[in-house]
Amino acid sequence: MEIIQTAIEHQISREGDYIFCLDVDSKFHARWGAESLGRLVAVIHPWFYQATRDLFTYERRPASTAYIPMDEGDYYYAGAVFGGSVEDV
């Protein structure tokens, strides 16, 4: 994220309104349209699309700063796609 933040601050913020980051091996099976433009955009992980939160692979160790209790978390997002407005990403 630091690389993205630096790029946004020094170049991208002067060239566009939105930024999206996708895995290099992403495949598009349909058009990517304006409906994707939002302040913050993410994709729910396909393996956890209809899973209950007890199956999410969140950090469950209370000592961790990334800890999420078992009764919290509504969605499990994939890291392969995220983005949004330059101001909010």
C-alpha positions as CSV (number, residue, x, y, z in Angstrom):
1,M,0.0,0.0,0.0
2,E,2.9,2.4,0.6
3,I,3.9,2.1,-3.1
4,I,0.3,2.9,-4.2
5,Q,0.1,5.8,-1.7
6,T,3.3,7.3,-3.0
7,A,2.2,7.0,-6.6
8,I,-1.1,8.6,-5.8
9,E,0.5,11.5,-4.0
10,H,3.2,12.2,-6.7
11,Q,1.6,11.4,-10.0
12,I,-1.9,9.8,-10.2
13,S,-3.7,12.5,-8.2
14,R,-2.8,14.9,-11.0
15,E,-3.8,12.6,-13.8
16,G,-7.1,11.0,-12.9
17,D,-10.0,10.7,-10.4
18,Y,-10.0,6.9,-9.8
19,I,-7.4,4.2,-9.3
20,F,-7.9,0.4,-9.3
21,C,-5.4,-2.2,-8.4
22,L,-5.8,-5.7,-9.8
23,D,-3.7,-8.9,-9.7
24,V,-1.5,-9.2,-12.8
25,D,-3.2,-12.4,-13.8
26,S,-6.8,-11.1,-13.6
27,K,-9.1,-12.1,-16.4
28,F,-12.1,-10.1,-17.5
29,H,-15.1,-12.1,-18.6
30,A,-17.4,-9.1,-19.2
31,R,-17.1,-5.4,-19.5
32,W,-15.7,-3.3,-16.6
33,G,-18.0,-0.3,-16.5
34,A,-18.9,2.9,-14.8
35,E,-20.9,1.0,-12.1
36,S,-17.5,0.2,-10.6
37,L,-16.7,3.8,-9.9
38,G,-17.2,4.6,-6.3
39,R,-15.4,6.1,-3.3
40,L,-14.1,2.7,-2.2
41,V,-14.5,-0.5,-4.2
42,A,-13.6,-4.1,-3.3
43,V,-14.6,-7.6,-4.3
44,I,-15.9,-10.3,-2.1
45,H,-13.6,-13.3,-2.1
46,P,-15.3,-16.0,-4.3
47,W,-14.5,-18.8,-1.9
48,F,-16.4,-17.0,0.9
49,Y,-19.2,-15.4,-1.2
50,Q,-22.0,-17.3,0.7
51,A,-20.0,-18.5,3.7
52,T,-20.9,-17.7,7.3
53,R,-18.5,-15.5,9.3
54,D,-17.2,-18.5,11.3
55,L,-15.6,-19.8,8.1
56,F,-13.8,-16.5,7.2
57,T,-10.0,-16.7,7.6
58,Y,-9.7,-13.6,9.7
59,E,-7.0,-13.1,12.2
60,R,-8.4,-14.7,15.3
61,R,-5.5,-14.4,17.8
62,P,-6.4,-11.7,20.3
63,A,-2.8,-10.7,20.7
64,S,-2.7,-9.6,17.0
65,T,-3.3,-6.0,16.0
66,A,-5.4,-7.4,13.1
67,Y,-7.6,-9.4,15.4
68,I,-11.3,-9.7,14.5
69,P,-13.6,-11.5,17.1
70,M,-15.7,-14.4,15.9
71,D,-18.9,-12.4,16.2
72,E,-17.6,-9.6,13.9
73,G,-17.1,-9.2,10.2
74,D,-19.8,-9.3,7.6
75,Y,-17.8,-10.0,4.4
76,Y,-14.5,-11.5,3.4
77,Y,-12.8,-9.4,0.7
78,A,-10.3,-10.6,-1.9
79,G,-7.1,-8.7,-2.2
80,A,-7.0,-9.2,-6.0
81,V,-9.2,-6.1,-6.7
82,F,-9.6,-2.8,-4.9
83,G,-9.8,0.8,-5.8
84,G,-11.9,3.9,-5.8
85,S,-11.5,7.6,-5.9
86,V,-7.9,8.9,-5.7
87,E,-8.9,10.9,-2.5
88,D,-10.2,7.8,-0.7
89,V,-7.8,5.1,-1.7
